[in-house]
């Protein structure tokens, strides 16, 4: 597990201002810790103010400085105010990770349209709006990383809204990469598979996921860890990926590549 000052992190983000949304738990928190360990000034945007404050305090106890701003990113005034605070304090943004997202599982025939719209608002529209705010603060270029999903490539029952939203993230990533490339801004996506988080832990306990089935379908025969996702994110934020744009990096242990039927 990555710590706040992990000497094993060798990617260099020194001197860069990196904004990470949804960074108060799970994969996002691992991204935050890894980016800090790589030398970045990290600003975390999350809607749960209490949990976010806990992350800032945990970092401080470890001798790390993390900047937290509580905001509901799907609300225009809150999102715009959050990015204005970042720019006012640091003068620019060098990297953005659009990691915040929501889901709701339910039969599609009975799915409330309000829930469908809400998921698209948070998972797609807010990603676009945060990217807009960031690119305006990247006069010398930068890197944007969008969190897509294994669900971007497959169909899943009772997850129509989530699958639709994460599929849209891929198209948005490609379009922005093409449009903003001349500005020196790279836009890429990561597509995590089954990762050990509080969410997957809950799904396993409820019997919605079966560990043996998932691991048996995964060539590496395990769930991913949040640090697996954080490492790929650091790569895309850093100069190590300086000629990578419009790409999607699957972090799924080979799940998508596996067409074997037994």
Backbone torsions as a table, in degrees:
resi	resn	phi	psi	omega
1	UNK	NA	129.0	178.5
2	UNK	-64.0	135.7	174.9
3	UNK	-104.9	173.4	-173.7
4	UNK	-63.9	-29.7	-177.3
5	UNK	-127.5	48.9	-172.4
6	UNK	-70.6	114.5	-179.7
7	UNK	-69.6	-12.4	180.0
8	UNK	-77.1	-14.8	178.7
9	UNK	-79.6	113.4	-174.1
10	UNK	-106.7	-6.8	174.2
11	UNK	-67.6	138.9	-176.2
12	UNK	-107.0	111.6	173.7
13	UNK	-116.1	23.9	-177.1
14	UNK	-57.2	136.6	176.6
15	UNK	80.1	3.2	-177.4
16	UNK	-104.5	145.1	176.7
17	UNK	-100.4	118.1	-176.3
18	UNK	-120.5	125.8	177.4
19	UNK	-102.7	129.7	-179.7
20	UNK	-125.5	119.4	177.6
21	UNK	-90.0	152.3	-178.3
22	UNK	60.3	38.2	-172.9
23	UNK	-100.8	20.2	-176.1
24	UNK	-98.8	0.9	-179.4
25	UNK	-161.6	165.9	170.3
26	UNK	54.9	-136.4	-179.1
27	UNK	-59.6	-39.5	-178.5
28	UNK	-61.9	-40.6	179.5
29	UNK	-66.0	-37.9	176.0
30	UNK	-64.1	-38.1	175.8
31	UNK	-61.4	-43.6	-179.5
32	UNK	-61.1	-47.8	-179.5
33	UNK	-63.4	-42.3	-178.5
34	UNK	-66.6	-41.4	179.8
35	UNK	-64.7	-39.6	176.5
36	UNK	-64.1	-45.2	179.9
37	UNK	-61.8	-27.0	178.3
38	UNK	-83.1	0.1	173.7
39	UNK	102.7	0.6	-177.4
40	UNK	-76.9	153.0	164.2
41	UNK	-83.8	116.8	-170.3
42	UNK	-109.1	129.6	173.7
43	UNK	-115.7	124.1	-178.7
44	UNK	-103.4	127.7	174.1
45	UNK	-110.0	124.6	-179.5
46	UNK	-153.3	153.7	-176.2
47	UNK	-85.5	-22.6	-178.7
48	UNK	-87.8	96.9	-173.9
49	UNK	-62.5	-38.9	-178.2
50	UNK	-67.0	-46.0	179.1
51	UNK	-65.2	-39.7	179.3
52	UNK	-62.1	-42.4	177.8
53	UNK	-62.3	-35.4	176.7
54	UNK	-63.5	-38.3	177.7
55	UNK	-64.8	-44.7	179.4
56	UNK	-61.4	-42.1	180.0
57	UNK	-69.0	-39.5	177.1
58	UNK	-60.5	-42.9	178.7
59	UNK	-62.4	-45.4	-178.6
60	UNK	-61.0	-39.3	179.0
61	UNK	-63.7	-25.0	178.9
62	UNK	-95.3	7.9	179.2
63	UNK	81.8	17.4	-179.3
64	UNK	-110.5	150.9	177.7
65	UNK	-113.9	115.6	177.0
66	UNK	-121.0	137.0	-179.5
67	UNK	-101.0	125.1	-177.8
68	UNK	-116.5	137.8	175.2
69	UNK	-131.4	119.1	178.6
70	UNK	-82.1	126.0	-179.5
71	UNK	-160.2	144.8	170.4
72	UNK	-90.8	106.7	-169.5
73	UNK	-69.8	-17.8	177.2
74	UNK	-83.5	-5.3	176.9
75	UNK	-100.6	118.0	-171.0
76	UNK	-54.2	-49.5	-175.5
77	UNK	-62.9	-41.5	-178.9
78	UNK	-68.4	-42.8	-179.8
79	UNK	-64.5	-47.5	-178.4
80	UNK	-63.0	-40.3	178.7
81	UNK	-64.8	-37.8	-179.9
82	UNK	-63.1	-47.3	-179.3
83	UNK	-69.7	-32.6	175.5
84	UNK	-62.9	-38.5	177.8
85	UNK	-64.9	-41.0	179.0
86	UNK	-60.9	-48.8	-176.7
87	UNK	-67.8	-38.6	179.0
88	UNK	-62.6	-36.5	-176.7
89	UNK	-82.2	-39.7	-171.7
90	UNK	-113.4	-12.6	174.6
91	UNK	86.1	-16.6	-176.6
92	UNK	-168.3	172.6	171.6
93	UNK	-130.3	132.3	179.6
94	UNK	-103.6	-27.3	-179.2
95	UNK	-146.9	144.8	176.8
96	UNK	-134.0	131.6	171.9
97	UNK	-115.4	112.4	177.7
98	UNK	-87.1	86.9	-174.6
99	UNK	-105.7	-18.5	-177.3
100	UNK	-64.1	137.6	178.6
101	UNK	-167.3	161.7	179.5
102	UNK	-136.3	165.4	175.2
103	UNK	-150.1	165.7	172.3
104	UNK	-153.4	127.9	-177.9
105	UNK	-95.3	134.1	177.8
106	UNK	-178.6	155.6	179.5
107	UNK	-58.1	130.1	-174.6
108	UNK	-62.8	-33.7	-178.8
109	UNK	-64.5	-26.0	-177.1
110	UNK	-111.6	5.3	-173.7
111	UNK	-67.8	130.1	179.8
112	UNK	-70.9	131.9	-179.0
113	UNK	-62.2	-30.6	177.8
114	UNK	-63.6	-38.6	177.7
115	UNK	-68.0	-39.7	178.1
116	UNK	-60.6	-46.7	-179.8
117	UNK	-64.2	-39.4	-179.3
118	UNK	-62.2	-42.8	179.5
119	UNK	-64.7	-42.3	177.4
120	UNK	-65.1	-36.0	-179.7
121	UNK	-63.8	-45.1	-177.5
122	UNK	-77.7	-44.7	-171.0
123	UNK	-84.0	-19.1	-178.0
124	UNK	-123.2	-59.5	-175.6
125	UNK	-62.0	-42.1	179.7
126	UNK	-68.4	-33.8	175.5
127	UNK	-62.3	-44.0	177.7
128	UNK	-62.9	-46.7	-177.5
129	UNK	-65.3	-40.4	176.6
130	UNK	-64.4	-38.4	177.7
131	UNK	-64.5	-40.4	175.6
132	UNK	-57.5	-49.4	-178.1
133	UNK	-62.0	-38.7	-178.1
134	UNK	-70.7	-44.3	-175.3
135	UNK	-64.4	-29.9	177.4
136	UNK	-68.1	-18.5	179.7
137	UNK	-107.5	20.6	179.7
138	UNK	-120.0	64.4	-176.5
139	UNK	-64.5	-24.5	-179.2
140	UNK	-107.9	17.5	-178.5
141	UNK	92.4	175.4	-179.1
142	UNK	174.1	-168.7	-177.2
143	UNK	-134.2	131.7	175.5
144	UNK	-117.3	130.3	178.9
145	UNK	-121.7	121.4	179.5
146	UNK	-102.5	135.9	177.2
147	UNK	-86.5	106.9	172.1
148	UNK	-92.2	-139.4	-175.9
149	UNK	-170.6	160.7	165.9
150	UNK	-52.2	-33.2	-180.0
151	UNK	-66.4	-12.1	176.8
152	UNK	-69.2	-17.4	-172.3
153	UNK	-115.6	-9.3	-173.0
154	UNK	-133.2	164.2	171.8
155	UNK	-94.7	142.9	179.4
156	UNK	-136.9	128.2	-179.4
157	UNK	-64.6	144.1	176.2
158	UNK	64.0	19.2	178.3
159	UNK	-133.5	32.0	-173.4
160	UNK	-57.8	-41.9	-178.0
161	UNK	-66.4	-45.3	-179.3
162	UNK	-64.9	-45.6	179.3
163	UNK	-61.0	-44.1	178.8
164	UNK	-61.1	-41.9	-178.0
165	UNK	-67.9	-42.7	-177.4
166	UNK	-75.1	-26.6	171.9
167	UNK	-67.9	-39.8	178.2
168	UNK	-62.4	-33.9	179.4
169	UNK	-59.1	-35.2	178.9
170	UNK	-65.2	-45.0	178.7
171	UNK	-64.9	-40.3	177.9
172	UNK	-62.3	-42.7	179.4
173	UNK	-59.7	-47.3	-178.9
174	UNK	-64.6	-43.5	-177.5
175	UNK	-64.2	-44.6	-179.9
176	UNK	-68.4	-34.2	177.8
177	UNK	-62.3	-41.0	-179.9
178	UNK	-69.3	-42.2	-176.0
179	UNK	-74.0	-38.2	-173.1
180	UNK	-98.0	-3.7	177.2
181	UNK	-54.8	-44.6	178.6
182	UNK	-61.3	-16.9	177.1
183	UNK	-87.3	-1.9	-176.8
184	UNK	82.2	16.9	-179.5
185	UNK	-104.8	121.9	176.7
186	UNK	-95.6	139.2	178.9
187	UNK	-129.3	120.7	-179.4
188	UNK	-134.8	171.5	178.0
189	UNK	-131.7	152.1	168.4
190	UNK	-112.7	148.2	-179.6
191	UNK	-128.1	84.8	179.9
192	UNK	-67.2	145.9	172.6
193	UNK	-93.2	-132.9	-179.2
194	UNK	-83.9	110.4	-175.3
195	UNK	-115.8	141.9	178.0
196	UNK	-71.0	100.7	177.2
197	UNK	-136.1	176.3	175.7
198	UNK	-59.9	-36.8	-178.5
199	UNK	-65.6	-49.8	-179.6
200	UNK	-68.1	-31.6	176.0
201	UNK	-61.2	-41.5	177.9
202	UNK	-65.5	-42.0	179.5
203	UNK	-64.6	-36.4	176.9
204	UNK	-66.3	-43.6	-179.7
205	UNK	-64.2	-34.7	-178.5
206	UNK	-84.2	-3.4	178.8
207	UNK	79.6	8.4	177.5
208	UNK	-73.9	-33.2	173.3
209	UNK	-113.7	146.3	175.5
210	UNK	-116.1	116.1	-175.6
211	UNK	-57.4	-44.1	-177.7
212	UNK	-62.6	-39.2	179.7
213	UNK	-66.8	-46.8	-178.6
214	UNK	-62.7	-48.4	-177.5
215	UNK	-68.8	-32.7	177.0
216	UNK	-68.3	-29.8	178.7
217	UNK	-81.9	-18.3	-176.3
218	UNK	-93.6	119.7	-177.9
219	UNK	-54.7	-33.8	178.5
220	UNK	-81.0	-2.3	170.9
221	UNK	59.4	37.9	174.6
222	UNK	-159.4	163.4	166.4
223	UNK	-73.6	153.2	171.1
224	UNK	-76.3	161.9	175.6
225	UNK	-109.6	154.1	178.7
226	UNK	-53.1	-34.4	179.1
227	UNK	-66.8	-26.3	175.3
228	UNK	-62.4	-38.4	179.8
229	UNK	-74.7	-39.7	-179.6
230	UNK	-61.8	-40.3	-179.4
231	UNK	-62.6	-43.4	178.5
232	UNK	-64.9	-36.4	179.2
233	UNK	-66.0	-43.1	176.9
234	UNK	-58.8	-42.2	178.4
235	UNK	-56.1	-45.8	-176.7
236	UNK	-74.5	-24.4	175.9
237	UNK	-77.9	-24.1	-169.6
238	UNK	-94.8	173.8	177.7
239	UNK	-71.1	-11.6	175.9
240	UNK	-61.2	-22.5	179.6
241	UNK	-113.6	34.2	-170.9
242	UNK	-63.0	-18.5	178.2
243	UNK	-115.2	23.1	178.5
244	UNK	-109.7	119.2	177.5
245	UNK	-154.7	144.4	-178.3
246	UNK	76.8	13.0	-175.9
247	UNK	-101.5	158.4	173.2
248	UNK	-123.9	123.8	-178.5
249	UNK	-102.3	113.2	177.9
250	UNK	-78.0	133.6	179.9
251	UNK	-124.4	76.1	-168.0
252	UNK	-137.5	13.4	178.8
253	UNK	65.1	18.9	-180.0
254	UNK	92.1	8.0	-175.9
255	UNK	-55.3	-48.9	-177.0
256	UNK	-67.0	-31.2	-178.1
257	UNK	-75.0	-15.6	-171.5
258	UNK	-85.1	103.7	175.8
259	UNK	-102.8	10.2	-175.3
260	UNK	-73.6	131.9	176.7
261	UNK	-115.5	126.8	-178.8
262	UNK	-123.5	NA	NA
